[in-house]
Amino acid sequence: MPKQLPIISGKKTAKKLEKIGYVIARQKGSHLRLINDAKINCKPITIPLHKELKLGLLNQILKDADLSVKQFLEL
């Protein structure tokens, strides 16, 4: 049974991604752009700094970061 996606803020999501090697490349307004130089074919990830991310957006962020829900929850 797959784990449920948590209701989480953009700021906490960015902190979790920083634990696996993403760094903040820039910020424009309320959006962060994270990059991971360690991975060769890694897309940059844009995260809005909202209080709650919608589940579809969080799912897409995890897909772009190549993370499962279980791996994300363990961070």
One Martini backbone bead per residue (centre of mass of N, CA, C, O) as a GRO file, in nm:
protein
   75
    1MET     BB    1   0.092   0.038   0.026
    2PRO     BB    2   0.085   0.356  -0.029
    3LYS     BB    3   0.182   0.644   0.069
    4GLN     BB    4   0.101   0.941   0.189
    5LEU     BB    5   0.085   1.259   0.131
    6PRO     BB    6   0.189   1.535   0.269
    7ILE     BB    7   0.128   1.825   0.446
    8ILE     BB    8   0.334   2.086   0.313
    9SER     BB    9   0.568   2.312   0.288
   10GLY     BB   10   0.795   2.469   0.091
   11LYS     BB   11   1.022   2.501   0.299
   12LYS     BB   12   1.034   2.201   0.392
   13THR     BB   13   1.088   2.083   0.115
   14ALA     BB   14   1.359   2.224   0.067
   15LYS     BB   15   1.505   2.104   0.315
   16LYS     BB   16   1.481   1.807   0.223
   17LEU     BB   17   1.637   1.846  -0.049
   18GLU     BB   18   1.905   1.944   0.081
   19LYS     BB   19   1.979   1.659   0.207
   20ILE     BB   20   2.027   1.541  -0.115
   21GLY     BB   21   2.188   1.810  -0.271
   22TYR     BB   22   2.029   2.055  -0.285
   23VAL     BB   23   2.035   2.394  -0.410
   24ILE     BB   24   2.013   2.730  -0.402
   25ALA     BB   25   2.011   2.936  -0.683
   26ARG     BB   26   1.728   3.096  -0.646
   27GLN     BB   27   1.513   3.396  -0.596
   28LYS     BB   28   1.166   3.479  -0.690
   29GLY     BB   29   1.006   3.585  -0.460
   30SER     BB   30   0.814   3.286  -0.377
   31HIS     BB   31   1.052   3.133  -0.545
   32LEU     BB   32   1.239   2.843  -0.573
   33ARG     BB   33   1.561   2.733  -0.703
   34LEU     BB   34   1.670   2.404  -0.753
   35ILE     BB   35   1.985   2.228  -0.749
   36ASN     BB   36   2.187   1.936  -0.880
   37ASP     BB   37   2.524   1.870  -0.946
   38ALA     BB   38   2.559   1.558  -0.891
   39LYS     BB   39   2.351   1.528  -1.107
   40ILE     BB   40   2.332   1.514  -1.443
   41ASN     BB   41   2.000   1.459  -1.510
   42CYS     BB   42   1.897   1.727  -1.355
   43LYS     BB   43   1.634   1.904  -1.272
   44PRO     BB   44   1.506   2.182  -1.195
   45ILE     BB   45   1.345   2.314  -0.896
   46THR     BB   46   1.029   2.456  -0.823
   47ILE     BB   47   0.934   2.637  -0.518
   48PRO     BB   48   0.679   2.736  -0.342
   49LEU     BB   49   0.626   2.952  -0.048
   50HIS     BB   50   0.396   2.791   0.086
   51LYS     BB   51   0.211   2.658   0.339
   52GLU     BB   52   0.070   2.475   0.108
   53LEU     BB   53   0.096   2.203  -0.091
   54LYS     BB   54  -0.014   2.056  -0.342
   55LEU     BB   55  -0.028   1.728  -0.430
   56GLY     BB   56   0.050   1.754  -0.731
   57LEU     BB   57   0.305   1.922  -0.687
   58LEU     BB   58   0.453   1.731  -0.495
   59ASN     BB   59   0.457   1.494  -0.691
   60GLN     BB   60   0.630   1.643  -0.909
   61ILE     BB   61   0.875   1.700  -0.733
   62LEU     BB   62   0.940   1.402  -0.674
   63LYS     BB   63   0.978   1.320  -0.967
   64ASP     BB   64   1.210   1.522  -1.033
   65ALA     BB   65   1.387   1.400  -0.779
   66ASP     BB   66   1.360   1.088  -0.763
   67LEU     BB   67   1.120   1.024  -0.546
   68SER     BB   68   0.965   0.875  -0.303
   69VAL     BB   69   0.751   0.889  -0.050
   70LYS     BB   70   0.920   0.727   0.149
   71GLN     BB   71   1.185   0.888   0.114
   72PHE     BB   72   1.065   1.164   0.195
   73LEU     BB   73   0.968   1.082   0.486
   74GLU     BB   74   1.270   1.006   0.588
   75LEU     BB   75   1.400   1.308   0.583
   0.00000   0.00000   0.00000
